[in-house]
Amino acid sequence: MGHAAMFYELAEELGLEEANILAHARPAKERRNSILLERVNGEGSYMGTPTYDWAYTVVRNYFYTQAKKLKVESLRSSSYAPLIDVASKVNMELHYHLLHWRTWFVQLVGATDEANEKMVSAIKDVMADFEDLLSYGKESENIDAAG
């Protein structure tokens, strides 16, 4: 939420709605999360009795964090100085996110045969939804033109 808050504050400074409204009060149809991030991971509920697939969790978060790091690093070449500042702060924190998820990834891939099989299966599942993480969607041309 901290990364998003910084970007929402920039959007507010550029004339969009108040950051808090952008973060919490927008209708669902205005939100654009990746399919990968919305994919259900197991049965149950967070507050109930969850039965999540840890291999899927690790792969999804590791791959997502890699993609986010690429995007954030690209923002550091923007012509808009406040965006460069926010991207630099987020990028420093992403270093630690990557260390965390990479450690789990390497440990599980190299553990037992069962763990490796679960990781390979999770990689296939994550890759099926991965493509939209690397797209700016319908605004690609405008984003590129703005620098």
LOKEVEX-218566 format. One record per residue (C-alpha): chain; residue in one letter; x, y, z. Coordinates in Angstrom, 3 decimals. Layout:
unit|code|c1|c2|c3
A|a|X|Y|Z
...
***
This chain:
unit|code|c1|c2|c3
A|m|0.000|0.000|0.000
A|g|2.930|2.348|0.628
A|h|4.085|2.249|-2.995
A|a|0.578|2.892|-4.268
A|a|0.096|5.768|-1.822
A|m|3.149|7.575|-3.189
A|f|1.918|7.204|-6.770
A|y|-1.632|8.278|-5.817
A|e|-0.195|11.398|-4.154
A|l|1.630|12.230|-7.389
A|a|-1.611|11.772|-9.320
A|e|-3.376|14.114|-6.894
A|e|-0.631|16.728|-7.371
A|l|-1.233|16.492|-11.130
A|g|-4.918|17.335|-10.684
A|l|-6.620|13.991|-10.255
A|e|-8.805|13.257|-7.263
A|e|-7.541|13.193|-3.703
A|a|-5.129|10.308|-3.117
A|n|-7.375|8.707|-0.497
A|i|-10.321|8.665|-2.917
A|l|-8.155|7.223|-5.686
A|a|-6.979|4.499|-3.336
A|h|-10.220|3.564|-1.621
A|a|-13.329|5.105|-3.172
A|r|-13.040|4.360|-6.882
A|p|-15.590|1.963|-8.326
A|a|-14.285|-1.516|-9.178
A|k|-14.681|-0.846|-12.925
A|e|-12.029|1.904|-12.660
A|r|-9.411|-0.382|-11.128
A|r|-6.905|-2.129|-13.374
A|n|-5.187|-4.940|-11.507
A|s|-3.350|-7.660|-13.317
A|i|-5.256|-10.906|-13.728
A|l|-2.309|-12.602|-12.050
A|l|-2.853|-10.581|-8.871
A|e|-6.567|-11.307|-8.815
A|r|-6.258|-15.061|-9.306
A|v|-7.628|-17.048|-6.371
A|n|-4.962|-19.121|-4.652
A|g|-6.700|-22.042|-2.993
A|e|-9.897|-22.485|-1.081
A|g|-11.058|-20.892|2.121
A|s|-10.773|-17.301|3.222
A|y|-8.087|-15.262|4.869
A|m|-10.061|-14.914|8.098
A|g|-11.483|-18.445|7.916
A|t|-9.573|-21.599|7.108
A|p|-7.341|-20.830|4.147
A|t|-5.719|-23.622|2.175
A|y|-3.315|-21.711|-0.017
A|d|-0.721|-23.114|-2.389
A|w|2.601|-21.852|-1.011
A|a|4.490|-22.669|-4.227
A|y|2.026|-20.531|-6.218
A|t|2.343|-17.737|-3.665
A|v|6.128|-17.736|-3.923
A|v|6.248|-17.890|-7.725
A|r|3.526|-15.267|-8.199
A|n|5.150|-12.825|-5.788
A|y|8.666|-13.390|-7.102
A|f|7.669|-12.966|-10.736
A|y|5.389|-10.005|-9.947
A|t|8.142|-8.265|-8.011
A|q|10.574|-8.795|-10.912
A|a|8.062|-7.211|-13.319
A|k|7.342|-4.347|-10.926
A|k|11.057|-3.659|-10.577
A|l|11.378|-3.382|-14.374
A|k|8.487|-0.928|-14.523
A|v|9.752|1.143|-11.628
A|e|13.264|1.255|-13.069
A|s|11.805|2.516|-16.361
A|l|9.994|5.308|-14.477
A|r|13.359|6.538|-13.222
A|s|14.099|7.731|-16.777
A|s|11.003|9.945|-16.841
A|s|11.253|13.664|-17.574
A|y|9.048|14.399|-14.520
A|a|11.313|14.878|-11.475
A|p|8.724|14.017|-8.781
A|l|8.060|10.692|-10.538
A|i|11.791|9.976|-10.651
A|d|11.984|10.622|-6.883
A|v|9.098|8.283|-6.053
A|a|10.370|5.598|-8.427
A|s|13.820|5.772|-6.809
A|k|12.341|5.294|-3.322
A|v|10.168|2.390|-4.431
A|n|13.068|0.820|-6.303
A|m|15.215|0.749|-3.148
A|e|12.490|-1.101|-1.252
A|l|11.887|-3.529|-4.127
A|h|15.463|-4.723|-3.684
A|y|14.442|-6.233|-0.339
A|h|11.165|-7.639|-1.666
A|l|13.157|-9.441|-4.351
A|l|15.640|-10.813|-1.836
A|h|12.783|-12.239|0.202
A|w|10.940|-13.918|-2.674
A|r|14.110|-15.049|-4.467
A|t|15.259|-16.799|-1.282
A|w|11.990|-18.729|-1.027
A|f|12.031|-19.477|-4.760
A|v|15.569|-20.899|-4.772
A|q|15.000|-22.864|-1.573
A|l|11.823|-24.531|-2.833
A|v|13.096|-25.282|-6.340
A|g|16.152|-26.970|-4.856
A|a|14.383|-28.792|-2.024
A|t|12.594|-32.130|-2.394
A|d|11.280|-33.631|-5.623
A|e|7.743|-32.870|-4.446
A|a|8.598|-29.226|-3.768
A|n|10.263|-28.922|-7.173
A|e|7.223|-30.411|-8.917
A|k|4.927|-27.960|-7.127
A|m|7.173|-25.060|-8.113
A|v|7.281|-26.133|-11.775
A|s|3.491|-26.409|-11.771
A|a|3.199|-22.977|-10.148
A|i|5.562|-21.463|-12.733
A|k|3.319|-22.768|-15.523
A|d|0.212|-21.360|-13.817
A|v|1.806|-17.960|-13.201
A|m|3.163|-17.691|-16.740
A|a|-0.340|-18.263|-18.133
A|d|-1.362|-14.880|-16.622
A|f|1.969|-13.053|-16.692
A|e|1.750|-11.128|-19.967
A|d|-0.483|-8.311|-18.744
A|l|2.094|-7.324|-16.122
A|l|4.356|-5.987|-18.860
A|s|1.783|-3.813|-20.605
A|y|0.624|-0.253|-20.013
A|g|-2.704|-1.202|-21.589
A|k|-4.730|1.224|-23.647
A|e|-2.625|4.174|-22.445
A|s|0.689|2.828|-23.801
A|e|1.040|5.411|-26.557
A|n|0.188|8.333|-24.258
A|i|2.643|7.144|-21.607
A|d|5.416|6.722|-24.164
A|a|4.695|10.145|-25.693
A|a|4.803|11.853|-22.273
A|g|8.261|10.474|-21.548
***
